[in-house]
């Protein structure tokens, strides 16, 4: 069963995005990323690629392909990105 945990809006140079976080049997939440165009949510083609773009745009320097281990999966990458995004947003307010 998937329970909605949180909804996060991301303001990017490429527009507005919405991330839904769901709980499932995995310790890390499942992400769904949508781009909002004319108030309509459209699923992004690759959540991982979108996270990589945002990582560069916001200069978070998350090492998503660390040396000595496999690259971060979408849940791990998403968790780290959202932690930094929320901290930066909190610092600005």
Contact map, one row per residue, 1 for C-alpha under 8 A:
111000000000000000000011000000000000000000000000000000000000000000000000000000000000000000000
111100000000000000000111000000000000000000000000000000000000000000000000000000000000000000000
111110000000000000000111000000000000000000000000000000000000000000000000000000000000000000000
011111100000000000011110000000000000000000000000000000000000000000000000000000000000000000000
001111100000000000011110000000000000000000000000000000000000000000000000000000000000000000000
000111110000000000011100000000000000000000000000000000000000000000000000000000000000000000000
000111111000000001111000000000000000000000000000000000000000000000000000000000000000000000000
000001111100000001110000000000000000000000000000000000000000000000000000000000000000000000000
000000111110000111100000000000000000000000000000000000000000000000000000000000000000000000000
000000011111000111100000000000000000000000000000000000000000000000000000000000000000000000000
000000001111101110000000000000000000000000000000000000000000000000000000000000000000000000000
000000000111111110000000000000000000000000000000000001001000000000000000000000000000000000000
000000000011111000000000000000000000000000000000000000001000000000000000000000000000000000000
000000000001111100000000000000000000000000000000000000000000000000000000000000000000000000000
000000000011111110000000000000000011000000000000000000000000000000000000000000000000000000000
000000001111011111000000000000000011100000000000000000000000000000000000000000000000000000000
000000001111001111100000000000001111000000000000000000000000000000000000000000000000000000000
000000111100000111110000000000001111000010000000000000000000000000000000000000000000000000000
000000111100000011111000000000111100000000000000000000000000000000000000000000000000000000000
000111110000000001111100000000111000000000000000000000000000000000000000000000000000000000000
000111100000000000111110000011110000000000000000000000000000000000000000000000000000000000000
011111000000000000011111000011100000000000000000000000000000000000000000000000000000000000000
111110000000000000001111110111000000000000000000000000000000000000000000000000000000000000000
111000000000000000000111111011000000000000000000000000000000000000000000000000000000000000000
000000000000000000000011111000000000000000000000000000000000000000000000000000000000000000000
000000000000000000000011111110000000000000000000000000000000000000000000000000000000000000000
000000000000000000000001111110000000000000000000000000000000000000000000000000000000000000000
000000000000000000000010011111000000000000000000000000000000000000000000001100100000000000000
000000000000000000001111011111100000000000000000000000000000000000000000001000100000000000000
000000000000000000001111000111110000000000000000000000000000000000000000001000000000000000000
000000000000000000111100000011111000000000000000000000000000000000000000011001000000000000000
000000000000000000111000000001111100000000100010000000000000000000000000000000000000000000000
000000000000000011110000000000111110000000110010000000000000000000000000000000000000000000000
000000000000000011100000000000011111000011110000000000000000000000000000000000000000000000000
000000000000001111000000000000001111100011110000000000000000000000000000000000000000000000000
000000000000001111000000000000000111111111000000000000000000000000000000000000000000000000000
000000000000000100000000000000000011111111000000000000000000000000000000000000000000000000000
000000000000000000000000000000000001111100000000000000000000000000000000000000000000000000000
000000000000000000000000000000000001111110000000000000000000000000000000000000000000000000000
000000000000000000000000000000000001111111000000000000000000000000000000000000000000000000000
000000000000000001000000000000000111101111100000000000000000000000000000000000000000000000000
000000000000000000000000000000000111100111110000000000000000000000000000000000000000000000000
000000000000000000000000000000011110000011111000000000000000000000000000000000000000000000000
000000000000000000000000000000001110000001111110010000000000000000000000000000000000000000000
000000000000000000000000000000000000000000111110000000000000000000000000000000000000000000000
000000000000000000000000000000000000000000011111110000000000000000000000000000000000000000000
000000000000000000000000000000011000000000011111111000000000000000000000010000000000000000000
000000000000000000000000000000000000000000000111111100000000000000000000010010000000000000000
000000000000000000000000000000000000000000000111111110000000000000000000000000000000000000000
000000000000000000000000000000000000000000010111111111000000000000000000000000000000000000000
000000000000000000000000000000000000000000000011111111100000000000000000000011001000000000000
000000000000000000000000000000000000000000000001111111110000000000000000000000000000000000000
000000000000000000000000000000000000000000000000111111111000000000000000000000000000000000000
000000000001000000000000000000000000000000000000011111111110000000000000000000000000000000000
000000000000000000000000000000000000000000000000001111111111110000000000000000001000000000000
000000000000000000000000000000000000000000000000000111111111100000000000000000000000000000000
000000000001100000000000000000000000000000000000000011111110000000000000000000000000000000000
000000000000000000000000000000000000000000000000000001111111000000000000000000000000000000000
000000000000000000000000000000000000000000000000000001111111100000000000000000000000000000000
000000000000000000000000000000000000000000000000000000110111110000000000000000001001000000000
000000000000000000000000000000000000000000000000000000110011111000000000000000000000000000000
000000000000000000000000000000000000000000000000000000100001111100000000000010011000000000000
000000000000000000000000000000000000000000000000000000000000111111000000000000000000000000000
000000000000000000000000000000000000000000000000000000000000011111000011000010000000000000000
000000000000000000000000000000000000000000000000000000000000001111101111000000000000000000000
000000000000000000000000000000000000000000000000000000000000001111111111000000000000000000000
000000000000000000000000000000000000000000000000000000000000000011111100000000000000000000000
000000000000000000000000000000000000000000000000000000000000000001111100000000000000000000000
000000000000000000000000000000000000000000000000000000000000000011111110000000000000000000000
000000000000000000000000000000000000000000000000000000000000000011111111000000000000000000000
000000000000000000000000000000000000000000000000000000000000000111001111100000000000000000000
000000000000000000000000000000000000000000000000000000000000000111000111111110000000000000000
000000000000000000000000000000000000000000000000000000000000000000000011111110000000000000000
000000000000000000000000000000100000000000000011000000000000000000000001111111000000000000000
000000000000000000000000000111100000000000000000000000000000000000000001111111100000000000000
000000000000000000000000000100000000000000000000000000000000000000000001111111110000000000000
000000000000000000000000000000000000000000000001001000000000010100000001111111111000000000000
000000000000000000000000000000100000000000000000001000000000000000000000011111111100000000000
000000000000000000000000000110000000000000000000000000000000000000000000001111111110000000000
000000000000000000000000000000000000000000000000000000000000010000000000000111111111000000000
000000000000000000000000000000000000000000000000001000100001010000000000000011111111100000000
000000000000000000000000000000000000000000000000000000000000000000000000000001111111110000000
000000000000000000000000000000000000000000000000000000000000000000000000000000111111111000000
000000000000000000000000000000000000000000000000000000000001000000000000000000011111111100000
000000000000000000000000000000000000000000000000000000000000000000000000000000001111111110000
000000000000000000000000000000000000000000000000000000000000000000000000000000000111111111000
000000000000000000000000000000000000000000000000000000000000000000000000000000000011111111100
000000000000000000000000000000000000000000000000000000000000000000000000000000000001111111110
000000000000000000000000000000000000000000000000000000000000000000000000000000000000111111111
000000000000000000000000000000000000000000000000000000000000000000000000000000000000011111111
000000000000000000000000000000000000000000000000000000000000000000000000000000000000001111111
000000000000000000000000000000000000000000000000000000000000000000000000000000000000000111111
000000000000000000000000000000000000000000000000000000000000000000000000000000000000000011111
